[in-house]
Amino acid sequence: MQDIYISDQYAELNPSWHEEDSPWKAGRVADILSRNRIDFRSFLEVGCGTGEILLNLHKHYPDVDFTGYEISPHAFQRAKLKENASVCFNFGDVLQEKDIHSDVVLLADVIEHVDDYLGFIKGVKPLGRYKIFHIPLDLSAQSVLRGWPITNLRKQVGHLHYFFKDTALATLVDCGYSIIDYQYTASRLELPNQALSSQIMRWPRKILFRLFPDLTVRSLGGYSLLVLAE
């Protein structure tokens, strides 16, 4: 499935590379780092796309060194144009590199795209002390009943694996991680340019989430999971 990223297929289907989502994602990452008082001087993103998450994080942490790795030539070329003294981008598979270690490693909406996602998650573990995963929770009662939301994710953005909260956390534990903290992120409520169906579901999801967060996410979907682990 990585051919979708190495070729121009993903870029043709998603010409913005979801850059418009990056300030929101960077904000959520900064929130969980601040909440857990994580002190760091180096930050690595695996699957950095066009680099916008790192560039937005740099605004929060101007004294930190940021590095991104990306396997898509198209995304990497766009990221490379944005480099500065504190944010650099590299082309290739980070797991094939030697002697890479960072205080914090970020994988934002990555593991669901990787064929051997278990081997990949295990391979990332030595790259840094703290790992942050942002995982879309594609499995919900409504998405399974309707069917097409999941098949569209497979066709349009290359999701191969589908999670709800418990399977996402269990996957990380099974791969040798210790969970420090996690929280839901309201991806379908707060991200820009949402489909009409997501706009219609916005208020039911928001209201019910305040009362029954786990039940709402598992029933209605629309959320992702942000996990801090080591």
N, C-alpha and C positions, 0 to 999 in steps of 0.2 A: 504493500500500500504506500510505501514511501515514494514511489514513482510520481504520485500526485503532487508532491512537493518539489522533487528534483526536476520534473518537467514544468511547463507553464500552466498545467491544468488547474492547480489551486489558485494561482494568480488570476486566471481567467474567470473562475467562479467567484473569487473574493478579491476584487482588484484593490481594495483598500487595505487588505491584510488585517482588518479589524483595528486599524490604528485609532479609530475613534473611541474604542473601549479602553485604551491604555491608561489614560489619567485615572479612570475609575479603578482599574485593577491595581495600579501603583498605590492608590490611596488605601485600598484594603490591605495590601502587603505592609505598608507603613503602619497601619493600625495595629496589626497583630504583633509586629516587631516592638512597637511602643508599649503595648499592653503587657508584654512579657519582659520588657526591659532588656532586650537583646543588644549587647554592645558588639559592634563589628566594624572592621576597617576594609574588608574586601567582600565583594558580592558577585556571584556568578549566576547567570541565567542560562539554562539549557533549553534550546528551542526559542530563541529570542525574537524570531520573526524579523520585523523591520526595525527593532530596537527601541520602540517608543516607550515600553514599560521602564526600561533602564534609564532612558533619558528623563522620564518623569520622576523616577526615584532619585535621580541625581539632584533634583530640585529640593527634595526633602533632606538629602544627606550629601552636601557639597564636598565633604572631606573624605568620602569613601571612594575606593577604586572599584569601578564596575566593569565586568567583562561578560560578553555574550557570545554564545556559540549557536550557529544555525546551519542546517544542511541544505536549505533551499538556495540555489544560486540567485534567484530573483529577489528573495527577501534580503539576503546578505548584501547584494549590491546596493539596495536602498538603505540598509543600515549603515554600511561603510561610509556613505556620504555624510553621515551625521556624527561621526566620531569627534571626540574632543579630548582634552588632556586627561580626563578622568573616566571616560566611557569608551571602551574599545570593543570591536567586534571581530570574530574569527569565523572562518568558513570550515565546516567539517563536523565530524562526529566526535564529541568531547570524550566519549568513552575510549576512543583510540589514541588519545593524547596521554602523555606521561607527566608525572610530577605536577598535577594540577590540584590545588587545594585552596578553598576559600572559606571565609567565616560563615557565610550564608549562601545557600544554593536555592535557586527558584526554578520551579517547573510550573508554569502557568498554562493550564489547558493543553498539556502535552501527552500525558500517559495514555489517554484514550485513543491516541493516533498510532501508537507504536505496536507493531506486530507482536513481538515478544515483550509485553509490557512488564512481566514479572522479572525477567532477566535485566531489563532496562532499569527498573527501580532499584534492584540490588546493585547494579553497576554504578549507579549515581551515589550510593551511600558514602563511599570513601572520599568523595570530592569536597566535603565540607562538614563542619560540625552540625550546623543547623540546616534543615531543609524545609522549604515552604512549598506545598503543593496546592494548586488551585484546580479542583476537579469538578467538572460539570456533573450534576446529578440528573442524568437523562432518564433514569428509570423512575417512573411514578405510575400510579394507577391510571391516570388519564392518558399518559403517553403510550402505555401498553394497550389500552382499550382502543385508542384511535389508530395506533400503528404508524401512520405516516410521519409523525414528528421524529421518530427514531430513524426510519428509512431515509428521510430527508437529510438528517445529520450525517448519515453514512455517505450519501451521494454528494452533498454540498461541501462539507468540511472534513470528511474523512474519519469520522468517529468509528472505531472498530470495537470498542469495549464500552459497556454501559454500566453505570453505578448508581446505587443509592447510598445513603450515609454509612450504613453498617458495613456494606461490602467494600466501600472505599477505605474506611479505617482498618478493617480486617486485612485488606490487601497490604497496607503499609506495615502492619504488625507482622504478618506472615513473611514479609521481606526483611525483617530484622530491625525495624524502626521502633523507637519509643515515642508515643504521642505526647507532646507537651501541651498543646492547646488546639482547639478547632472552633470554627464558627461558620454558620451559614452566610453566604453572600447572596444578595437579591439580584441576581444577574438579569432576569427577565423583567424585573420591576424598575431597575435603575439604569441599565445600559441604554444608550441611544439607538434609534432606528429599529425599534422592535416591530415584529409582524403584528397585523391586526388582531390575531388570536391572542397574542400576549398582552396587547393593550386592553382587550376585553376582560382578560383574567386578572389584570393588575390589582383592582380593588378587592375582589374576593380573596386573592392570595395575601394581600397586605393585611386585611382585617382579621382573617382566620389565623394568620401566622402569629399575631400578637397573643392569641388565646391558646392555640395548639400548634406550636412550631413544627415538631416532628411529624405529626399527623398531616398537617397542611402540605409540607414538602413531599411527603410520600404519596399523598393523594393527588395534589394539584400540580406538583413540579414547579419549575420556574426559578429554582435556586441552585447554587453551586456550593461546594465545601472548600473552605480554606483551612489548611492543616499546617501547623508548626510541629516539626518532629526532629529527632536526632538519633 
